Amino acid sequence: MDDDSIKKGFIQYTNVKDISRYTEARTVNVVGVISGVGEVTSLWLRTGETKKKRTITIADNSELPNGMSIDICFWGSDATDRDF
């Protein structure tokens, strides 16, 4: 029996190929595989502080035959505390 008081969700997924079409900042949901995980690095900021950074690569099959990929950067504790 369906409970009509519970809202049904709808998630729209974007493939990696289509991300480049967006002209303004937005949040997107991507289905893919993590094809690469970089090392945690430290970057010097103009303020003289350092910030930790890690880049991961997500790939999908939206552009055949080789697929498409995009690099995602994680900063600060997100770069160091996540286990990829």
C-alpha positions in Angstrom: 0.0 0.0 0.0 1.4 3.4 -1.0 1.6 6.2 1.6 0.8 9.4 -0.2 2.1 11.4 2.7 5.7 10.4 1.9 7.1 12.5 -0.9 8.6 10.6 -3.7 12.1 11.8 -4.7 13.4 12.3 -8.2 17.1 12.4 -8.8 18.4 13.7 -12.1 21.7 12.3 -13.1 24.2 14.0 -15.4 26.9 12.2 -17.4 30.4 13.6 -17.4 30.2 14.7 -21.1 27.3 17.0 -20.3 28.9 18.8 -17.4 30.9 21.0 -19.7 27.7 22.4 -21.2 26.7 24.2 -18.0 27.5 27.9 -18.0 27.0 28.6 -14.3 27.9 26.9 -11.1 25.5 24.2 -10.0 25.4 20.9 -8.1 25.1 17.8 -10.3 24.6 14.1 -9.6 27.0 11.9 -11.6 27.1 8.1 -11.9 30.6 6.8 -12.7 33.6 5.0 -11.4 36.5 6.4 -9.5 39.3 5.8 -12.0 42.1 7.6 -10.2 42.9 8.9 -6.7 45.7 11.5 -6.3 48.0 11.9 -3.3 47.2 14.5 -0.6 49.2 17.7 -1.4 49.7 20.9 0.4 49.2 24.2 -1.3 50.4 27.6 -0.2 47.7 30.3 -0.1 48.2 34.0 -0.7 47.4 34.5 3.0 50.5 32.5 3.9 48.5 29.5 5.1 48.6 26.0 3.6 45.7 23.9 2.6 45.5 20.2 1.9 44.1 19.1 -1.4 43.4 15.7 -3.1 42.1 15.2 -6.6 40.1 12.2 -7.7 39.1 11.3 -11.3 35.6 10.1 -12.0 34.9 8.4 -15.4 31.8 7.2 -17.3 31.0 5.9 -20.7 29.2 9.0 -22.0 31.7 9.4 -24.9 32.6 6.2 -26.7 34.9 4.5 -27.4 37.1 5.7 -24.5 34.6 7.4 -22.2 34.9 10.7 -20.4 36.5 11.8 -17.1 36.5 14.7 -14.8 38.7 15.7 -11.9 37.2 16.5 -8.6 39.2 18.4 -5.9 38.7 17.8 -2.2 40.0 20.4 0.2 41.0 20.5 3.9 39.7 17.6 6.0 37.7 16.3 3.1 41.0 15.6 1.4 42.6 13.9 4.4 39.8 12.2 6.3 38.1 10.4 3.4 39.1 6.8 2.5 38.9 6.5 -1.3 
